[in-house]
Amino acid sequence: MDIYSASDAKREFGEVLMKSQKAPVSVTRNGKPVAVILSDSDYRDLKIQALRAAVIEGEQSGDAGVLDMEAIRQKAKQQAK
């Protein structure tokens, strides 16, 4: 993984974006990691992986309960605001 300081990442943002399409890029501030820039495809893959893990965990817990789709929609709308 390539590593850029925040100031270098700002100055070379185009290059950082290009590199992030091939592999995640780490950004540091004062020598400490503060962010990772990754491609949209990698981000979507991570989201799907996390969702699958959550579904499996819920199924294995045996305590999934009843799904109230209307309540889920309302909660999603509130969080989107």
Secondary structure as UniProt FT lines:
FT   STRAND          2..5
FT   HELIX           6..11
FT   HELIX           13..20
FT   TURN            21..22
FT   STRAND          25..29
FT   TURN            30..31
FT   STRAND          32..37
FT   HELIX           40..61
FT   HELIX           69..80
//
